[in-house]
Amino acid sequence: MTTFVILAAGRGSRLGRLGDELPKCLLPLDGRAVISHQFALAPAGARLVVVTGYRAEQVEEYVRLAHPDLDVTFVVDERWGSGPGASLLAARAVVGDDDLVFAACDTLWERNDALWTTDSESWVGVAPIPAGTPAARWCRIVPGSGNEVSKISTAEIHDKTPDVAPGSLCWTALARVSAEDLNVFWQALVDADTIAGEVQLSSGLQAILDRGEPLWIMHVDWLDVGDEQAYRAALATTTGYDPLKPDQVTYVLPETSRVVKWHVNPDKVAWRAERAKLLGDTVPTPMDRVGQSMFAYEYVLGPTVYQCDTNTLVTPLLEWWDDNFWSTRSAWRERPPNWRDLTMKFYRDKTFARVMALDTTLRSIALDAITRVDWEKLIENCVPGTFHGDLTYANVITWDDDWNTKFIGIDWREDFAGETTWGDLRYDLGKLLSGTVFHWENAAHGDFRRWPSGPTHRATIQLYAAHLGIDVVDVERIAALCLIGSAALHAAPMDEILVTRGARWLGEVT
């Protein structure tokens, strides 16, 4: 039996803003958390163990929600921060007498089933030292020469030292320790001196060498996500752009029929789950919540309206929204007592708060635009009702059922300025309209070009708003504010494009 241990206890201090609230094993990559990719790369039939520490409950929440049928044992490293060697020691009792394969949670590699065919040897996974990185950052392996190039012998491991021997390779923090080498390996970690202030795994590997046993070398195609620069480089090879918001992540896992949503604010998680019940079958079925920071809902198979890119879908989509959302509107005399304060808070206060988070140049452009808005006039025509709250073409799945076009809204908004039972229905139309000027789905992949079909869709939505008796200019203002208000949530250059397009649009309608 093989036990596969993922070392996920560290804080991710080299990830900048990304590592403050989100453990690095939960960084999204191609729609899934990094740890989901590692589960898929594990040796077939291996027992799965995850060592946690920093935000341990968050890691377990994700795994339970994203992989409900996966048997995973969690071990908490009470000494987390003492180094990867200390974290692996925390799993010693769980590993028992099994062969051990372990990996750092920021290590990914190209699938290679040949890695698991060696059933009696210990080995290390190696790759070239990443270009442009300091040698002292890595643990380096020096392979043998001649007939020994596939293994290393005594004293050929250099960890966190500036010297670089000719032919050095980078150890990827992926390794296998055979059951025969386990006792020596564990004892060396127990007795290890710290390197760079931490207990390093290389101490255990060196002990195997010192006993006179070779360590075999396995060359792997390695993808490192251990710091902010490496993570963004990994994103460039998958989605092509960094769409990550600083306070929330959406993980999409078709293979487990789950979508998992994380938010830094636990209230937002609770509200989103609460609103799912209110929205009924207009959104996917929510799953049971686990913990406080995440919840999951059912993955819905089908293309988004953007992906269909057909003008014939606009009118049926608006009719679906009319039947399920506009029909819930309150008459003017039945507005909730606090409608005016909440609407002002949602539009004006939230927009100004978001704008103040922009850099100096973008902030100046955005402030110049939003200070021209007549906020009292904008909120006066608020139409309270049950709203979706993030109704972009990217958030509507469509399919045909018995020749009828069906829709379901995903990734709905959790509140309206803290209110969960109603919101301004004009916001749905404004958000939908914003997606005709800024293609939200393409932008998530780094494509910021104008949408050729956008003007036609925009005209249809404007005519529909007028048909409902809504002030079309109000909807246009709301759409422009959606762009400006979203800018602070995204990395460059998306933030700049959102501000410039939103400010120009707002200037045209104020």
C-alpha positions as CSV (number, residue, x, y, z in Angstrom):
1,M,0.0,0.0,0.0
2,T,1.1,3.5,-0.8
3,T,0.2,6.6,1.2
4,F,0.2,9.9,-0.7
5,V,0.8,12.9,1.6
6,I,0.1,16.5,0.6
7,L,1.9,19.0,2.7
8,A,-0.6,21.9,3.0
9,A,0.2,23.4,6.4
10,G,2.1,26.5,5.3
11,R,0.8,30.1,5.1
12,G,2.0,31.0,1.6
13,S,3.9,34.1,2.8
14,R,5.5,34.5,-0.7
15,L,2.1,34.9,-2.3
16,G,1.5,38.5,-1.3
17,R,-2.2,39.4,-1.1
18,L,-3.2,35.9,-2.3
19,G,-1.7,34.2,0.8
20,D,-3.4,36.4,3.4
21,E,-6.9,34.8,3.3
22,L,-6.5,31.8,1.1
23,P,-4.2,28.8,1.8
24,K,-1.9,28.3,-1.2
25,C,-3.3,24.8,-1.8
26,L,-6.6,26.5,-2.5
27,L,-5.3,28.8,-5.1
28,P,-7.6,28.4,-8.2
29,L,-5.9,27.1,-11.3
30,D,-8.0,26.2,-14.4
31,G,-11.2,26.4,-12.3
32,R,-10.0,24.1,-9.5
33,A,-7.9,24.5,-6.4
34,V,-4.3,23.3,-6.7
35,I,-5.0,20.5,-4.3
36,S,-7.7,19.1,-6.6
37,H,-5.1,18.8,-9.3
38,Q,-2.8,17.0,-6.9
39,F,-5.6,14.5,-6.0
40,A,-5.9,13.7,-9.7
41,L,-2.1,13.1,-10.0
42,A,-1.9,10.8,-6.9
43,P,-0.8,7.2,-7.4
44,A,-3.7,4.9,-8.3
45,G,-5.2,3.3,-5.2
46,A,-3.1,5.3,-2.7
47,R,-4.4,6.4,0.6
48,L,-4.8,10.2,0.6
49,V,-3.5,12.3,3.6
50,V,-3.5,16.1,3.8
51,V,-1.4,17.8,6.5
52,T,-3.0,21.1,7.3
53,G,-2.0,24.0,9.6
54,Y,-2.7,27.6,8.4
55,R,-6.5,27.9,8.0
56,A,-6.8,24.1,8.4
57,E,-10.6,24.3,8.6
58,Q,-10.8,26.1,5.3
59,V,-8.8,23.4,3.5
60,E,-10.9,20.6,4.9
61,E,-14.1,22.6,4.0
62,Y,-13.0,22.7,0.4
63,V,-12.1,19.1,0.1
64,R,-15.3,17.9,1.7
65,L,-17.4,20.1,-0.6
66,A,-15.4,19.7,-3.8
67,H,-14.7,16.0,-3.4
68,P,-17.5,14.5,-1.3
69,D,-16.8,10.9,-2.4
70,L,-13.0,11.1,-1.8
71,D,-11.6,9.3,1.3
72,V,-9.1,11.8,2.7
73,T,-7.4,11.7,6.1
74,F,-6.6,15.1,7.6
75,V,-3.7,15.6,10.0
76,V,-3.2,19.0,11.7
77,D,0.4,20.1,12.1
78,E,0.2,21.9,15.5
79,R,3.8,23.2,14.8
80,W,2.9,24.6,11.3
81,G,5.5,27.2,10.3
82,S,8.4,25.0,11.5
83,G,9.0,23.7,8.0
84,P,7.9,20.9,5.7
85,G,9.9,18.3,7.5
86,A,8.0,19.0,10.7
87,S,4.7,18.9,8.8
88,L,5.5,15.5,7.3
89,L,6.4,14.2,10.7
90,A,2.9,15.0,11.9
91,A,1.6,12.3,9.5
92,R,4.1,9.7,10.6
93,A,1.6,7.6,12.6
94,V,-0.9,7.7,9.8
95,V,1.6,6.6,7.2
96,G,2.6,3.6,9.3
97,D,4.5,1.0,7.4
98,D,3.3,2.1,3.9
99,D,5.5,3.2,1.1
100,L,5.4,7.0,1.2
101,V,4.9,9.5,-1.6
102,F,4.7,13.1,-0.6
103,A,4.5,16.5,-2.3
104,A,4.4,20.1,-1.3
105,C,1.0,21.7,-1.9
106,D,2.6,24.1,-4.4
107,T,4.0,21.4,-6.6
108,L,2.3,20.2,-9.8
109,W,3.6,17.9,-12.4
110,E,2.6,16.4,-15.8
111,R,0.8,13.1,-15.4
112,N,3.3,10.3,-15.7
113,D,2.1,6.8,-14.6
114,A,5.7,5.6,-14.9
115,L,6.4,7.4,-11.7
116,W,4.5,4.8,-9.8
117,T,5.9,1.6,-11.4
118,T,9.0,1.6,-9.2
119,D,7.8,-0.4,-6.3
120,S,10.9,-0.9,-4.2
121,E,13.1,2.2,-4.6
122,S,13.1,5.6,-3.1
123,W,13.3,8.5,-5.6
124,V,13.1,12.3,-6.0
125,G,11.3,14.2,-8.7
126,V,13.6,16.8,-10.4
127,A,13.4,19.5,-13.0
128,P,15.7,22.3,-14.3
129,I,16.2,25.2,-11.9
130,P,13.6,27.8,-12.8
131,A,15.3,30.6,-14.9
132,G,15.8,33.9,-13.2
133,T,15.4,32.5,-9.6
134,P,18.2,32.6,-7.0
135,A,19.9,29.3,-6.4
136,A,19.6,29.6,-2.6
137,R,15.8,29.4,-2.9
138,W,15.9,25.8,-4.0
139,C,17.0,22.4,-2.8
140,R,19.3,21.2,-5.5
141,I,20.1,17.7,-6.6
142,V,23.4,16.7,-8.3
143,P,23.0,13.5,-10.4
144,G,25.8,11.1,-10.9
145,S,27.9,10.8,-14.0
146,G,28.4,8.1,-16.6
147,N,26.3,5.1,-15.8
148,E,25.0,6.8,-12.6
149,V,23.0,9.7,-14.2
150,S,19.7,8.3,-13.0
151,K,20.6,8.4,-9.3
152,I,22.5,10.4,-6.7
153,S,25.0,9.2,-4.1
154,T,26.3,10.5,-0.8
155,A,26.4,14.3,-0.1
156,E,24.8,15.3,-3.4
157,I,21.9,17.4,-2.0
158,H,22.4,21.1,-1.5
159,D,19.5,22.8,0.3
160,K,19.1,26.7,0.5
161,T,22.9,27.2,-0.1
162,P,24.3,29.7,-2.7
163,D,26.7,27.2,-4.3
164,V,25.5,25.6,-7.5
165,A,27.4,22.5,-8.6
166,P,27.6,21.8,-12.4
167,G,24.6,19.9,-13.6
168,S,22.5,20.7,-10.6
169,L,18.8,20.1,-10.9
170,C,15.9,21.5,-8.8
171,W,14.1,19.1,-6.4
172,T,10.4,19.7,-7.0
173,A,9.4,18.7,-3.5
174,L,7.9,15.5,-4.9
175,A,9.5,12.2,-3.7
176,R,8.9,8.6,-2.8
177,V,10.4,6.9,0.2
178,S,10.1,3.1,0.2
179,A,9.0,1.3,3.3
180,E,12.6,-0.1,3.7
181,D,14.0,3.5,4.0
182,L,11.2,4.9,6.2
183,N,12.8,4.4,9.6
184,V,16.0,6.1,8.6
185,F,14.1,8.9,6.9
186,W,11.8,9.6,9.9
187,Q,14.6,9.5,12.4
188,A,16.6,12.0,10.4
189,L,13.7,14.4,10.4
190,V,13.3,14.0,14.2
191,D,17.1,14.8,14.7
192,A,17.4,17.4,11.9
193,D,19.1,20.7,12.4
194,T,17.1,23.5,10.9
195,I,18.0,25.0,7.5
196,A,16.8,28.6,6.8
197,G,15.1,28.4,10.2
198,E,12.9,25.3,9.3
199,V,13.0,21.5,9.4
200,Q,13.6,20.6,5.8
201,L,12.7,17.4,4.0
202,S,16.2,17.1,2.5
203,S,17.5,16.0,5.9
204,G,15.6,12.8,5.6
205,L,16.7,12.2,2.0
206,Q,20.3,12.9,2.9
207,A,20.1,10.2,5.7
208,I,19.1,7.6,3.1
209,L,22.2,8.6,1.1
210,D,24.4,8.5,4.2
211,R,23.3,4.9,4.8
212,G,24.8,4.0,1.4
213,E,21.5,3.7,-0.4
214,P,21.0,5.5,-3.7
215,L,18.2,7.8,-4.5
216,W,16.8,7.4,-8.0
217,I,16.1,10.5,-10.1
218,M,12.7,10.9,-11.8
219,H,12.6,13.8,-14.3
220,V,9.2,15.5,-14.2
221,D,7.5,18.3,-16.1
222,W,7.1,20.6,-13.1
223,L,4.7,23.5,-12.5
224,D,5.6,25.5,-9.4
225,V,2.9,27.8,-7.8
226,G,4.9,28.6,-4.7
227,D,5.1,32.4,-5.0
228,E,3.0,35.1,-6.6
229,Q,5.2,35.3,-9.7
230,A,5.2,31.6,-10.2
231,Y,1.4,31.4,-9.7
232,R,0.7,34.1,-12.2
233,A,3.0,32.3,-14.7
234,A,1.0,29.1,-14.1
235,L,-2.2,31.0,-14.7
236,A,-0.8,32.2,-18.0
237,T,-0.4,28.6,-19.1
238,T,-4.0,27.7,-18.3
239,T,-6.6,30.5,-18.3
240,G,-4.2,33.1,-19.8
241,Y,-5.0,35.8,-17.3
242,D,-5.4,36.3,-13.5
243,P,-9.2,36.8,-12.9
244,L,-8.9,36.2,-9.1
245,K,-10.8,38.6,-6.9
246,P,-9.2,39.3,-3.5
247,D,-12.2,38.4,-1.5
248,Q,-13.8,35.4,-3.3
249,V,-13.2,32.4,-5.5
250,T,-15.5,30.2,-7.5
251,Y,-14.2,26.7,-8.1
252,V,-15.9,24.7,-10.9
253,L,-15.6,20.9,-10.8
254,P,-17.7,19.2,-13.5
255,E,-16.1,15.8,-12.6
256,T,-17.8,15.9,-9.1
257,S,-20.8,17.9,-10.3
258,R,-19.9,20.7,-7.8
259,V,-19.3,24.4,-7.9
260,V,-17.7,25.6,-4.7
261,K,-17.9,29.2,-3.6
262,W,-15.5,30.8,-1.1
263,H,-15.8,34.2,0.4
264,V,-13.6,36.0,2.9
265,N,-16.7,37.2,4.8
266,P,-18.6,34.2,6.3
267,D,-21.8,36.3,6.4
268,K,-21.7,36.5,2.6
269,V,-21.5,32.7,2.4
270,A,-24.5,32.4,4.7
271,W,-26.5,35.0,2.7
272,R,-25.7,33.4,-0.6
273,A,-27.0,30.0,0.6
274,E,-30.1,31.7,2.1
275,R,-30.8,33.5,-1.2
276,A,-30.5,30.2,-3.1
277,K,-33.6,29.0,-1.3
278,L,-35.4,32.2,-2.1
279,L,-34.5,32.0,-5.8
280,G,-35.7,28.5,-6.1
281,D,-35.3,26.7,-9.4
282,T,-33.9,29.8,-11.2
283,V,-30.5,28.9,-9.7
284,P,-28.8,25.5,-9.2
285,T,-29.6,23.3,-6.2
286,P,-27.4,24.3,-3.2
287,M,-25.5,21.5,-1.3
288,D,-25.2,21.3,2.4
289,R,-22.8,23.8,3.8
290,V,-19.6,22.7,5.5
291,G,-18.0,25.1,7.9
292,Q,-18.3,28.9,7.6
293,S,-16.3,30.1,4.6
294,M,-17.7,28.0,1.7
295,F,-20.7,26.4,0.3
296,A,-21.4,24.4,-2.8
297,Y,-24.1,24.1,-5.4
298,E,-24.8,21.7,-8.2
299,Y,-22.8,22.0,-11.4
300,V,-25.1,22.6,-14.4
301,L,-23.9,21.3,-17.7
302,G,-24.4,23.6,-20.7
303,P,-23.0,26.6,-22.5
304,T,-23.4,30.2,-21.2
305,V,-25.3,32.7,-23.3
306,Y,-22.0,34.3,-24.2
307,Q,-20.8,30.9,-25.7
308,C,-24.0,30.6,-27.8
309,D,-23.4,34.2,-29.1
310,T,-26.7,34.4,-30.9
311,N,-29.1,37.4,-30.9
312,T,-32.1,35.0,-30.9
313,L,-31.4,34.2,-27.2
314,V,-31.7,37.7,-25.9
315,T,-35.5,38.0,-26.0
316,P,-36.2,34.5,-24.5
317,L,-33.6,35.4,-21.8
318,L,-35.4,38.6,-21.0
319,E,-38.8,36.9,-21.0
320,W,-37.4,34.3,-18.5
321,W,-36.1,37.1,-16.3
322,D,-39.6,38.8,-16.6
323,D,-41.4,35.6,-15.6
324,N,-39.1,34.8,-12.6
325,F,-37.8,38.2,-11.3
326,W,-39.7,41.2,-12.7
327,S,-42.9,39.5,-11.7
328,T,-41.9,39.8,-8.0
329,R,-41.6,43.6,-8.1
330,S,-43.2,45.6,-5.4
331,A,-45.7,48.4,-6.2
332,W,-44.3,51.9,-5.6
333,R,-46.4,52.3,-2.5
334,E,-45.2,48.9,-1.1
335,R,-41.5,49.6,-1.1
336,P,-39.8,48.4,2.0
337,P,-39.4,51.1,4.6
338,N,-35.6,51.3,4.3
339,W,-35.4,51.1,0.5
340,R,-34.0,54.6,0.1
341,D,-31.1,54.2,2.5
342,L,-30.2,50.7,1.2
343,T,-30.3,51.8,-2.4
344,M,-28.1,54.8,-1.8
345,K,-25.7,52.5,0.1
346,F,-25.6,50.0,-2.6
347,Y,-25.0,52.4,-5.5
348,R,-23.3,55.5,-4.2
349,D,-21.5,54.3,-1.0
350,K,-20.3,51.0,-2.5
351,T,-19.1,52.6,-5.7
352,F,-17.1,55.3,-3.9
353,A,-15.6,52.7,-1.5
354,R,-14.5,50.6,-4.5
355,V,-13.1,53.6,-6.4
356,M,-11.0,54.6,-3.4
357,A,-9.2,51.2,-3.5
358,L,-7.9,52.0,-7.1
359,D,-4.5,53.3,-7.8
360,T,-4.0,57.1,-8.0
361,T,-4.5,57.5,-11.7
362,L,-7.5,55.2,-12.1
363,R,-9.0,56.7,-9.0
364,S,-8.9,60.2,-10.4
365,I,-10.6,59.1,-13.6
366,A,-13.3,57.2,-11.8
367,L,-13.9,59.9,-9.3
368,D,-14.3,62.5,-12.0
369,A,-17.0,60.3,-13.6
370,I,-19.0,59.2,-10.5
371,T,-19.1,62.7,-8.9
372,R,-21.2,63.8,-11.9
373,V,-24.0,61.3,-11.1
374,D,-27.3,62.6,-9.6
375,W,-27.5,59.9,-7.0
376,E,-30.9,61.1,-5.6
377,K,-32.4,60.8,-9.1
378,L,-30.8,57.4,-9.7
379,I,-32.2,55.8,-6.5
380,E,-35.7,57.4,-6.8
381,N,-36.8,54.9,-9.4
382,C,-35.7,51.8,-7.5
383,V,-37.8,48.8,-8.2
384,P,-37.6,46.3,-5.2
385,G,-38.1,42.7,-6.0
386,T,-36.4,39.3,-6.0
387,F,-33.3,39.8,-8.1
388,H,-30.5,37.6,-9.3
389,G,-27.8,40.3,-8.7
390,D,-25.0,39.2,-11.1
391,L,-27.0,38.6,-14.3
392,T,-24.3,38.7,-16.9
393,Y,-24.3,36.5,-20.0
394,A,-21.4,34.6,-18.4
395,N,-23.7,33.7,-15.4
396,V,-26.6,32.2,-17.4
397,I,-26.6,28.6,-18.6
398,T,-28.9,27.8,-21.5
399,W,-30.2,24.6,-23.2
400,D,-33.1,23.3,-25.2
401,D,-35.7,21.1,-23.7
402,D,-38.5,19.7,-25.9
403,W,-37.8,22.6,-28.4
404,N,-38.1,25.2,-25.6
405,T,-35.2,27.3,-24.6
406,K,-34.3,27.0,-20.9
407,F,-32.2,29.2,-18.6
408,I,-30.7,28.9,-15.2
409,G,-28.7,31.7,-13.4
410,I,-25.5,30.8,-11.7
411,D,-23.2,32.7,-9.3
412,W,-26.0,34.9,-7.9
413,R,-25.4,37.9,-5.7
414,E,-25.7,37.3,-1.9
415,D,-27.2,40.6,-0.8
416,F,-28.3,44.1,-1.7
417,A,-26.4,46.3,0.8
418,G,-26.9,43.7,3.5
419,E,-30.5,42.9,2.5
420,T,-31.2,39.4,1.3
421,T,-34.9,39.4,0.6
422,W,-35.0,42.0,-2.1
423,G,-32.9,44.2,-4.4
424,D,-33.3,46.8,-7.2
425,L,-34.5,44.9,-10.2
426,R,-33.0,47.5,-12.5
427,Y,-29.6,46.2,-11.3
428,D,-30.2,42.9,-13.1
429,L,-30.8,44.7,-16.4
430,G,-27.9,47.1,-15.8
431,K,-25.5,44.1,-15.2
432,L,-26.9,42.4,-18.3
433,L,-26.3,45.6,-20.3
434,S,-22.8,46.0,-19.0
435,G,-21.9,42.6,-20.5
436,T,-22.7,44.0,-24.0
437,V,-19.9,46.6,-23.6
438,F,-17.5,44.5,-21.6
439,H,-17.4,40.8,-22.4
440,W,-17.0,39.3,-18.9
441,E,-16.3,35.8,-20.0
442,N,-13.6,36.6,-22.6
443,A,-12.0,39.1,-20.2
444,A,-11.5,36.3,-17.7
445,H,-9.1,34.7,-20.2
446,G,-7.3,37.9,-21.0
447,D,-9.3,38.9,-24.2
448,F,-10.5,42.5,-23.7
449,R,-11.7,43.2,-27.3
450,R,-15.1,44.6,-27.9
451,W,-17.8,42.0,-28.5
452,P,-19.0,42.3,-32.1
453,S,-22.5,41.3,-31.1
454,G,-22.6,43.7,-28.2
455,P,-24.3,46.6,-29.9
456,T,-27.2,44.5,-31.1
457,H,-27.7,43.0,-27.7
458,R,-27.4,46.4,-26.1
459,A,-30.2,47.8,-28.3
460,T,-32.5,44.8,-27.5
461,I,-32.0,45.3,-23.7
462,Q,-32.7,49.0,-24.0
463,L,-35.9,48.5,-25.9
464,Y,-37.0,45.9,-23.4
465,A,-36.3,48.2,-20.4
466,A,-38.4,50.9,-22.1
467,H,-41.2,48.3,-22.7
468,L,-41.3,47.7,-19.0
469,G,-41.5,51.4,-18.2
470,I,-38.0,51.6,-16.8
471,D,-35.9,54.7,-17.4
472,V,-33.4,53.5,-19.9
473,V,-30.9,56.1,-19.0
474,D,-31.0,54.9,-15.4
475,V,-30.2,51.3,-16.6
476,E,-27.3,52.7,-18.6
477,R,-25.9,54.6,-15.6
478,I,-26.2,51.4,-13.5
479,A,-24.4,49.4,-16.2
480,A,-21.5,52.0,-16.3
481,L,-21.3,52.0,-12.5
482,C,-21.0,48.1,-12.6
483,L,-17.9,48.4,-14.7
484,I,-16.3,51.1,-12.6
485,G,-17.3,49.4,-9.3
486,S,-15.8,46.1,-10.5
487,A,-12.4,47.5,-11.4
488,A,-10.9,47.4,-7.9
489,L,-11.7,43.7,-7.7
490,H,-9.4,42.8,-10.7
491,A,-5.8,42.9,-11.7
492,A,-4.2,45.0,-14.4
493,P,-5.1,45.6,-17.2
494,M,-8.7,44.6,-16.5
495,D,-9.0,47.3,-13.9
496,E,-7.9,50.0,-16.3
497,I,-10.2,48.9,-19.1
498,L,-13.2,48.7,-16.8
499,V,-12.6,52.2,-15.5
500,T,-12.0,53.8,-18.9
501,R,-15.0,52.1,-20.5
502,G,-17.3,52.8,-17.5
503,A,-16.2,56.4,-17.2
504,R,-16.7,57.1,-20.9
505,W,-20.1,55.5,-20.8
506,L,-21.1,57.4,-17.7
507,G,-20.1,60.6,-19.3
508,E,-22.4,59.9,-22.2
509,V,-25.5,59.4,-20.1
510,T,-25.0,62.1,-17.3
